[in-house]
């Protein structure tokens, strides 16, 4: 289902004003599935007290902090610095793709411009991210599904049931499979099907991401696409031998 080449060189640009440092490690691990982060920069006004928690995270993950002072109260000062750096990196021709970590719609035009230049653009942000920024990326990943993959923090007994409820809420999937998702899967499979009605699962995954850049089986509580497909009970499954060890190609057909 991965749309990107493993050797893709990526520039990872993080808007610290719009993301928490608590899951940076999970974000970088997710980014590594799509390519190699050769440039890692994070933007914020590091003179502010709320930036103190980032120091250890930046050292552990070799992320370069970029200082951007807040010239106007209430305005995110990191946006312009990140955009300028992105364009400088684009023209340096050192990477083939970008990962923009933010939930801010101000980066919508940047994502569109980078794609116009032939760059692959991955977005990472919270579920609240505005739709224009999501659709401007080749692929968009919600922070919430990365939280599900991360180990749950220990809950002290003194915090009681309320704390346990918070942890349980964070671990829950964003939503389960519904009729809208089933229609998306069945129509997409039908669009790609050969004369006998069979569709290669890998092609289906890539095709759906082109239709909906934020599609990810983990959004529905499934680690991979195949278990999600099976849960709908709308498809026949055919695992075909490739003649290369234990490798099999999976094909599906709408019942």
Secondary structure, DSSP 4 states (H G I P E B T S, - for coil): ---S-TT-EEEEEEEGGGS-GGGHHHHHHHHHTT-EEEEEEEEE-TTSGGGTTHHHHHHHHTPEEEE---SSTTS-THHHHHHHHHHHHHHHT--SEEEEE---GGGHHHHHHHHHTT-EEEEEE-TT--HHHHHHSSEEEEHHHHHHHSPPPP--GGGHHHHHHHHHHHHS-S----HHHHHHHHHHHHHH--TTS-EEHHHHHHHHHHH-TT--GGGGT-SSHHHHHHHHT-EEEEEEE-SSTT-EEEEEEE-
